[in-house]
């Protein structure tokens, strides 16, 4: 199992949160484009982005829990 420092975990979570934001925006744009152009590929693209966002949010939740546990352990060691 790989061990990361809290700073590395926070950086990873920050990048993951940004990716989720971009995916949300991409889904919104794809849906608007699909409605305006009556475009099936736009709706399919929104579906793909939704699946990717679902997977990313699951991993983000796991990583966030690890960050909280690591912060708690570090806090206990400092005390």
Phi and psi restraints in degrees (range 20) as a CNS / XPLOR table:
assign (resid 1 and name C) (resid 2 and name N)
       (resid 2 and name CA) (resid 2 and name C) 1.0 -78.2 20.0 2
assign (resid 2 and name N) (resid 2 and name CA)
       (resid 2 and name C) (resid 3 and name N) 1.0 141.0 20.0 2
assign (resid 2 and name C) (resid 3 and name N)
       (resid 3 and name CA) (resid 3 and name C) 1.0 -108.9 20.0 2
assign (resid 3 and name N) (resid 3 and name CA)
       (resid 3 and name C) (resid 4 and name N) 1.0 131.0 20.0 2
assign (resid 3 and name C) (resid 4 and name N)
       (resid 4 and name CA) (resid 4 and name C) 1.0 -119.7 20.0 2
assign (resid 4 and name N) (resid 4 and name CA)
       (resid 4 and name C) (resid 5 and name N) 1.0 154.0 20.0 2
assign (resid 4 and name C) (resid 5 and name N)
       (resid 5 and name CA) (resid 5 and name C) 1.0 -79.3 20.0 2
assign (resid 5 and name N) (resid 5 and name CA)
       (resid 5 and name C) (resid 6 and name N) 1.0 164.6 20.0 2
assign (resid 5 and name C) (resid 6 and name N)
       (resid 6 and name CA) (resid 6 and name C) 1.0 -61.4 20.0 2
assign (resid 6 and name N) (resid 6 and name CA)
       (resid 6 and name C) (resid 7 and name N) 1.0 -37.4 20.0 2
assign (resid 6 and name C) (resid 7 and name N)
       (resid 7 and name CA) (resid 7 and name C) 1.0 -62.6 20.0 2
assign (resid 7 and name N) (resid 7 and name CA)
       (resid 7 and name C) (resid 8 and name N) 1.0 -41.0 20.0 2
assign (resid 7 and name C) (resid 8 and name N)
       (resid 8 and name CA) (resid 8 and name C) 1.0 -66.0 20.0 2
assign (resid 8 and name N) (resid 8 and name CA)
       (resid 8 and name C) (resid 9 and name N) 1.0 -40.0 20.0 2
assign (resid 8 and name C) (resid 9 and name N)
       (resid 9 and name CA) (resid 9 and name C) 1.0 -65.6 20.0 2
assign (resid 9 and name N) (resid 9 and name CA)
       (resid 9 and name C) (resid 10 and name N) 1.0 -42.7 20.0 2
assign (resid 9 and name C) (resid 10 and name N)
       (resid 10 and name CA) (resid 10 and name C) 1.0 -63.5 20.0 2
assign (resid 10 and name N) (resid 10 and name CA)
       (resid 10 and name C) (resid 11 and name N) 1.0 -40.9 20.0 2
assign (resid 10 and name C) (resid 11 and name N)
       (resid 11 and name CA) (resid 11 and name C) 1.0 -63.3 20.0 2
assign (resid 11 and name N) (resid 11 and name CA)
       (resid 11 and name C) (resid 12 and name N) 1.0 -42.7 20.0 2
assign (resid 11 and name C) (resid 12 and name N)
       (resid 12 and name CA) (resid 12 and name C) 1.0 -63.6 20.0 2
assign (resid 12 and name N) (resid 12 and name CA)
       (resid 12 and name C) (resid 13 and name N) 1.0 -42.6 20.0 2
assign (resid 12 and name C) (resid 13 and name N)
       (resid 13 and name CA) (resid 13 and name C) 1.0 -66.8 20.0 2
assign (resid 13 and name N) (resid 13 and name CA)
       (resid 13 and name C) (resid 14 and name N) 1.0 -36.3 20.0 2
assign (resid 13 and name C) (resid 14 and name N)
       (resid 14 and name CA) (resid 14 and name C) 1.0 -64.0 20.0 2
assign (resid 14 and name N) (resid 14 and name CA)
       (resid 14 and name C) (resid 15 and name N) 1.0 -43.4 20.0 2
assign (resid 14 and name C) (resid 15 and name N)
       (resid 15 and name CA) (resid 15 and name C) 1.0 -64.9 20.0 2
assign (resid 15 and name N) (resid 15 and name CA)
       (resid 15 and name C) (resid 16 and name N) 1.0 -38.0 20.0 2
assign (resid 15 and name C) (resid 16 and name N)
       (resid 16 and name CA) (resid 16 and name C) 1.0 -66.2 20.0 2
assign (resid 16 and name N) (resid 16 and name CA)
       (resid 16 and name C) (resid 17 and name N) 1.0 -41.0 20.0 2
assign (resid 16 and name C) (resid 17 and name N)
       (resid 17 and name CA) (resid 17 and name C) 1.0 -64.5 20.0 2
assign (resid 17 and name N) (resid 17 and name CA)
       (resid 17 and name C) (resid 18 and name N) 1.0 -39.5 20.0 2
assign (resid 17 and name C) (resid 18 and name N)
       (resid 18 and name CA) (resid 18 and name C) 1.0 -64.3 20.0 2
assign (resid 18 and name N) (resid 18 and name CA)
       (resid 18 and name C) (resid 19 and name N) 1.0 -40.7 20.0 2
assign (resid 18 and name C) (resid 19 and name N)
       (resid 19 and name CA) (resid 19 and name C) 1.0 -62.8 20.0 2
assign (resid 19 and name N) (resid 19 and name CA)
       (resid 19 and name C) (resid 20 and name N) 1.0 -40.2 20.0 2
assign (resid 19 and name C) (resid 20 and name N)
       (resid 20 and name CA) (resid 20 and name C) 1.0 -63.3 20.0 2
assign (resid 20 and name N) (resid 20 and name CA)
       (resid 20 and name C) (resid 21 and name N) 1.0 -41.3 20.0 2
assign (resid 20 and name C) (resid 21 and name N)
       (resid 21 and name CA) (resid 21 and name C) 1.0 -61.7 20.0 2
assign (resid 21 and name N) (resid 21 and name CA)
       (resid 21 and name C) (resid 22 and name N) 1.0 -44.6 20.0 2
assign (resid 21 and name C) (resid 22 and name N)
       (resid 22 and name CA) (resid 22 and name C) 1.0 -64.8 20.0 2
assign (resid 22 and name N) (resid 22 and name CA)
       (resid 22 and name C) (resid 23 and name N) 1.0 -38.6 20.0 2
assign (resid 22 and name C) (resid 23 and name N)
       (resid 23 and name CA) (resid 23 and name C) 1.0 -65.3 20.0 2
assign (resid 23 and name N) (resid 23 and name CA)
       (resid 23 and name C) (resid 24 and name N) 1.0 -39.9 20.0 2
assign (resid 23 and name C) (resid 24 and name N)
       (resid 24 and name CA) (resid 24 and name C) 1.0 -61.5 20.0 2
assign (resid 24 and name N) (resid 24 and name CA)
       (resid 24 and name C) (resid 25 and name N) 1.0 -44.1 20.0 2
assign (resid 24 and name C) (resid 25 and name N)
       (resid 25 and name CA) (resid 25 and name C) 1.0 -64.1 20.0 2
assign (resid 25 and name N) (resid 25 and name CA)
       (resid 25 and name C) (resid 26 and name N) 1.0 -40.3 20.0 2
assign (resid 25 and name C) (resid 26 and name N)
       (resid 26 and name CA) (resid 26 and name C) 1.0 -64.7 20.0 2
assign (resid 26 and name N) (resid 26 and name CA)
       (resid 26 and name C) (resid 27 and name N) 1.0 -38.1 20.0 2
assign (resid 26 and name C) (resid 27 and name N)
       (resid 27 and name CA) (resid 27 and name C) 1.0 -64.1 20.0 2
assign (resid 27 and name N) (resid 27 and name CA)
       (resid 27 and name C) (resid 28 and name N) 1.0 -45.2 20.0 2
assign (resid 27 and name C) (resid 28 and name N)
       (resid 28 and name CA) (resid 28 and name C) 1.0 -61.7 20.0 2
assign (resid 28 and name N) (resid 28 and name CA)
       (resid 28 and name C) (resid 29 and name N) 1.0 -45.6 20.0 2
assign (resid 28 and name C) (resid 29 and name N)
       (resid 29 and name CA) (resid 29 and name C) 1.0 -64.2 20.0 2
assign (resid 29 and name N) (resid 29 and name CA)
       (resid 29 and name C) (resid 30 and name N) 1.0 -41.9 20.0 2
assign (resid 29 and name C) (resid 30 and name N)
       (resid 30 and name CA) (resid 30 and name C) 1.0 -63.1 20.0 2
assign (resid 30 and name N) (resid 30 and name CA)
       (resid 30 and name C) (resid 31 and name N) 1.0 -40.5 20.0 2
assign (resid 30 and name C) (resid 31 and name N)
       (resid 31 and name CA) (resid 31 and name C) 1.0 -67.1 20.0 2
assign (resid 31 and name N) (resid 31 and name CA)
       (resid 31 and name C) (resid 32 and name N) 1.0 -43.5 20.0 2
assign (resid 31 and name C) (resid 32 and name N)
       (resid 32 and name CA) (resid 32 and name C) 1.0 -62.5 20.0 2
assign (resid 32 and name N) (resid 32 and name CA)
       (resid 32 and name C) (resid 33 and name N) 1.0 -45.1 20.0 2
assign (resid 32 and name C) (resid 33 and name N)
       (resid 33 and name CA) (resid 33 and name C) 1.0 -60.5 20.0 2
assign (resid 33 and name N) (resid 33 and name CA)
       (resid 33 and name C) (resid 34 and name N) 1.0 -41.8 20.0 2
assign (resid 33 and name C) (resid 34 and name N)
       (resid 34 and name CA) (resid 34 and name C) 1.0 -62.9 20.0 2
assign (resid 34 and name N) (resid 34 and name CA)
       (resid 34 and name C) (resid 35 and name N) 1.0 -41.3 20.0 2
assign (resid 34 and name C) (resid 35 and name N)
       (resid 35 and name CA) (resid 35 and name C) 1.0 -70.0 20.0 2
assign (resid 35 and name N) (resid 35 and name CA)
       (resid 35 and name C) (resid 36 and name N) 1.0 -41.6 20.0 2
assign (resid 35 and name C) (resid 36 and name N)
       (resid 36 and name CA) (resid 36 and name C) 1.0 -70.0 20.0 2
assign (resid 36 and name N) (resid 36 and name CA)
       (resid 36 and name C) (resid 37 and name N) 1.0 -37.6 20.0 2
assign (resid 36 and name C) (resid 37 and name N)
       (resid 37 and name CA) (resid 37 and name C) 1.0 -100.9 20.0 2
assign (resid 37 and name N) (resid 37 and name CA)
       (resid 37 and name C) (resid 38 and name N) 1.0 -0.7 20.0 2
assign (resid 37 and name C) (resid 38 and name N)
       (resid 38 and name CA) (resid 38 and name C) 1.0 49.8 20.0 2
assign (resid 38 and name N) (resid 38 and name CA)
       (resid 38 and name C) (resid 39 and name N) 1.0 52.7 20.0 2
assign (resid 38 and name C) (resid 39 and name N)
       (resid 39 and name CA) (resid 39 and name C) 1.0 -108.3 20.0 2
assign (resid 39 and name N) (resid 39 and name CA)
       (resid 39 and name C) (resid 40 and name N) 1.0 114.3 20.0 2
assign (resid 39 and name C) (resid 40 and name N)
       (resid 40 and name CA) (resid 40 and name C) 1.0 -63.9 20.0 2
assign (resid 40 and name N) (resid 40 and name CA)
       (resid 40 and name C) (resid 41 and name N) 1.0 -41.9 20.0 2
assign (resid 40 and name C) (resid 41 and name N)
       (resid 41 and name CA) (resid 41 and name C) 1.0 -59.1 20.0 2
assign (resid 41 and name N) (resid 41 and name CA)
       (resid 41 and name C) (resid 42 and name N) 1.0 -32.7 20.0 2
assign (resid 41 and name C) (resid 42 and name N)
       (resid 42 and name CA) (resid 42 and name C) 1.0 -66.1 20.0 2
assign (resid 42 and name N) (resid 42 and name CA)
       (resid 42 and name C) (resid 43 and name N) 1.0 -40.4 20.0 2
assign (resid 42 and name C) (resid 43 and name N)
       (resid 43 and name CA) (resid 43 and name C) 1.0 -67.8 20.0 2
assign (resid 43 and name N) (resid 43 and name CA)
       (resid 43 and name C) (resid 44 and name N) 1.0 -38.1 20.0 2
assign (resid 43 and name C) (resid 44 and name N)
       (resid 44 and name CA) (resid 44 and name C) 1.0 -64.9 20.0 2
assign (resid 44 and name N) (resid 44 and name CA)
       (resid 44 and name C) (resid 45 and name N) 1.0 -40.1 20.0 2
assign (resid 44 and name C) (resid 45 and name N)
       (resid 45 and name CA) (resid 45 and name C) 1.0 -63.7 20.0 2
assign (resid 45 and name N) (resid 45 and name CA)
       (resid 45 and name C) (resid 46 and name N) 1.0 -40.1 20.0 2
assign (resid 45 and name C) (resid 46 and name N)
       (resid 46 and name CA) (resid 46 and name C) 1.0 -62.5 20.0 2
assign (resid 46 and name N) (resid 46 and name CA)
       (resid 46 and name C) (resid 47 and name N) 1.0 -37.4 20.0 2
assign (resid 46 and name C) (resid 47 and name N)
       (resid 47 and name CA) (resid 47 and name C) 1.0 -64.7 20.0 2
assign (resid 47 and name N) (resid 47 and name CA)
       (resid 47 and name C) (resid 48 and name N) 1.0 -42.1 20.0 2
assign (resid 47 and name C) (resid 48 and name N)
       (resid 48 and name CA) (resid 48 and name C) 1.0 -63.7 20.0 2
assign (resid 48 and name N) (resid 48 and name CA)
       (resid 48 and name C) (resid 49 and name N) 1.0 -45.5 20.0 2
assign (resid 48 and name C) (resid 49 and name N)
       (resid 49 and name CA) (resid 49 and name C) 1.0 -60.5 20.0 2
assign (resid 49 and name N) (resid 49 and name CA)
       (resid 49 and name C) (resid 50 and name N) 1.0 -36.5 20.0 2
assign (resid 49 and name C) (resid 50 and name N)
       (resid 50 and name CA) (resid 50 and name C) 1.0 -64.9 20.0 2
assign (resid 50 and name N) (resid 50 and name CA)
       (resid 50 and name C) (resid 51 and name N) 1.0 -42.1 20.0 2
assign (resid 50 and name C) (resid 51 and name N)
       (resid 51 and name CA) (resid 51 and name C) 1.0 -63.9 20.0 2
assign (resid 51 and name N) (resid 51 and name CA)
       (resid 51 and name C) (resid 52 and name N) 1.0 -42.4 20.0 2
assign (resid 51 and name C) (resid 52 and name N)
       (resid 52 and name CA) (resid 52 and name C) 1.0 -64.3 20.0 2
assign (resid 52 and name N) (resid 52 and name CA)
       (resid 52 and name C) (resid 53 and name N) 1.0 -41.4 20.0 2
assign (resid 52 and name C) (resid 53 and name N)
       (resid 53 and name CA) (resid 53 and name C) 1.0 -65.7 20.0 2
assign (resid 53 and name N) (resid 53 and name CA)
       (resid 53 and name C) (resid 54 and name N) 1.0 -38.1 20.0 2
assign (resid 53 and name C) (resid 54 and name N)
       (resid 54 and name CA) (resid 54 and name C) 1.0 -59.8 20.0 2
assign (resid 54 and name N) (resid 54 and name CA)
       (resid 54 and name C) (resid 55 and name N) 1.0 -46.8 20.0 2
assign (resid 54 and name C) (resid 55 and name N)
       (resid 55 and name CA) (resid 55 and name C) 1.0 -64.8 20.0 2
assign (resid 55 and name N) (resid 55 and name CA)
       (resid 55 and name C) (resid 56 and name N) 1.0 -40.6 20.0 2
assign (resid 55 and name C) (resid 56 and name N)
       (resid 56 and name CA) (resid 56 and name C) 1.0 -66.8 20.0 2
assign (resid 56 and name N) (resid 56 and name CA)
       (resid 56 and name C) (resid 57 and name N) 1.0 -39.8 20.0 2
assign (resid 56 and name C) (resid 57 and name N)
       (resid 57 and name CA) (resid 57 and name C) 1.0 -68.6 20.0 2
assign (resid 57 and name N) (resid 57 and name CA)
       (resid 57 and name C) (resid 58 and name N) 1.0 -33.8 20.0 2
assign (resid 57 and name C) (resid 58 and name N)
       (resid 58 and name CA) (resid 58 and name C) 1.0 -62.9 20.0 2
assign (resid 58 and name N) (resid 58 and name CA)
       (resid 58 and name C) (resid 59 and name N) 1.0 -45.4 20.0 2
assign (resid 58 and name C) (resid 59 and name N)
       (resid 59 and name CA) (resid 59 and name C) 1.0 -67.4 20.0 2
assign (resid 59 and name N) (resid 59 and name CA)
       (resid 59 and name C) (resid 60 and name N) 1.0 -36.0 20.0 2
assign (resid 59 and name C) (resid 60 and name N)
       (resid 60 and name CA) (resid 60 and name C) 1.0 -63.5 20.0 2
assign (resid 60 and name N) (resid 60 and name CA)
       (resid 60 and name C) (resid 61 and name N) 1.0 -42.5 20.0 2
assign (resid 60 and name C) (resid 61 and name N)
       (resid 61 and name CA) (resid 61 and name C) 1.0 -61.8 20.0 2
assign (resid 61 and name N) (resid 61 and name CA)
       (resid 61 and name C) (resid 62 and name N) 1.0 -43.1 20.0 2
assign (resid 61 and name C) (resid 62 and name N)
       (resid 62 and name CA) (resid 62 and name C) 1.0 -63.1 20.0 2
assign (resid 62 and name N) (resid 62 and name CA)
       (resid 62 and name C) (resid 63 and name N) 1.0 -45.8 20.0 2
assign (resid 62 and name C) (resid 63 and name N)
       (resid 63 and name CA) (resid 63 and name C) 1.0 -66.3 20.0 2
assign (resid 63 and name N) (resid 63 and name CA)
       (resid 63 and name C) (resid 64 and name N) 1.0 -36.4 20.0 2
assign (resid 63 and name C) (resid 64 and name N)
       (resid 64 and name CA) (resid 64 and name C) 1.0 -65.2 20.0 2
assign (resid 64 and name N) (resid 64 and name CA)
       (resid 64 and name C) (resid 65 and name N) 1.0 -39.5 20.0 2
assign (resid 64 and name C) (resid 65 and name N)
       (resid 65 and name CA) (resid 65 and name C) 1.0 -62.7 20.0 2
assign (resid 65 and name N) (resid 65 and name CA)
       (resid 65 and name C) (resid 66 and name N) 1.0 -40.4 20.0 2
assign (resid 65 and name C) (resid 66 and name N)
       (resid 66 and name CA) (resid 66 and name C) 1.0 -63.2 20.0 2
assign (resid 66 and name N) (resid 66 and name CA)
       (resid 66 and name C) (resid 67 and name N) 1.0 -40.5 20.0 2
assign (resid 66 and name C) (resid 67 and name N)
       (resid 67 and name CA) (resid 67 and name C) 1.0 -62.1 20.0 2
assign (resid 67 and name N) (resid 67 and name CA)
       (resid 67 and name C) (resid 68 and name N) 1.0 -42.8 20.0 2
assign (resid 67 and name C) (resid 68 and name N)
       (resid 68 and name CA) (resid 68 and name C) 1.0 -64.4 20.0 2
assign (resid 68 and name N) (resid 68 and name CA)
       (resid 68 and name C) (resid 69 and name N) 1.0 -41.9 20.0 2
assign (resid 68 and name C) (resid 69 and name N)
       (resid 69 and name CA) (resid 69 and name C) 1.0 -65.2 20.0 2
assign (resid 69 and name N) (resid 69 and name CA)
       (resid 69 and name C) (resid 70 and name N) 1.0 -40.8 20.0 2
assign (resid 69 and name C) (resid 70 and name N)
       (resid 70 and name CA) (resid 70 and name C) 1.0 -65.7 20.0 2
assign (resid 70 and name N) (resid 70 and name CA)
       (resid 70 and name C) (resid 71 and name N) 1.0 -39.9 20.0 2
assign (resid 70 and name C) (resid 71 and name N)
       (resid 71 and name CA) (resid 71 and name C) 1.0 -65.2 20.0 2
assign (resid 71 and name N) (resid 71 and name CA)
       (resid 71 and name C) (resid 72 and name N) 1.0 -39.0 20.0 2
assign (resid 71 and name C) (resid 72 and name N)
       (resid 72 and name CA) (resid 72 and name C) 1.0 -65.8 20.0 2
assign (resid 72 and name N) (resid 72 and name CA)
       (resid 72 and name C) (resid 73 and name N) 1.0 -42.9 20.0 2
assign (resid 72 and name C) (resid 73 and name N)
       (resid 73 and name CA) (resid 73 and name C) 1.0 -63.4 20.0 2
assign (resid 73 and name N) (resid 73 and name CA)
       (resid 73 and name C) (resid 74 and name N) 1.0 -41.4 20.0 2
assign (resid 73 and name C) (resid 74 and name N)
       (resid 74 and name CA) (resid 74 and name C) 1.0 -65.8 20.0 2
assign (resid 74 and name N) (resid 74 and name CA)
       (resid 74 and name C) (resid 75 and name N) 1.0 -38.4 20.0 2
assign (resid 74 and name C) (resid 75 and name N)
       (resid 75 and name CA) (resid 75 and name C) 1.0 -64.8 20.0 2
assign (resid 75 and name N) (resid 75 and name CA)
       (resid 75 and name C) (resid 76 and name N) 1.0 -39.5 20.0 2
assign (resid 75 and name C) (resid 76 and name N)
       (resid 76 and name CA) (resid 76 and name C) 1.0 -66.9 20.0 2
assign (resid 76 and name N) (resid 76 and name CA)
       (resid 76 and name C) (resid 77 and name N) 1.0 -35.7 20.0 2
assign (resid 76 and name C) (resid 77 and name N)
       (resid 77 and name CA) (resid 77 and name C) 1.0 -71.0 20.0 2
assign (resid 77 and name N) (resid 77 and name CA)
       (resid 77 and name C) (resid 78 and name N) 1.0 -33.6 20.0 2
assign (resid 77 and name C) (resid 78 and name N)
       (resid 78 and name CA) (resid 78 and name C) 1.0 -71.3 20.0 2
assign (resid 78 and name N) (resid 78 and name CA)
       (resid 78 and name C) (resid 79 and name N) 1.0 -36.9 20.0 2
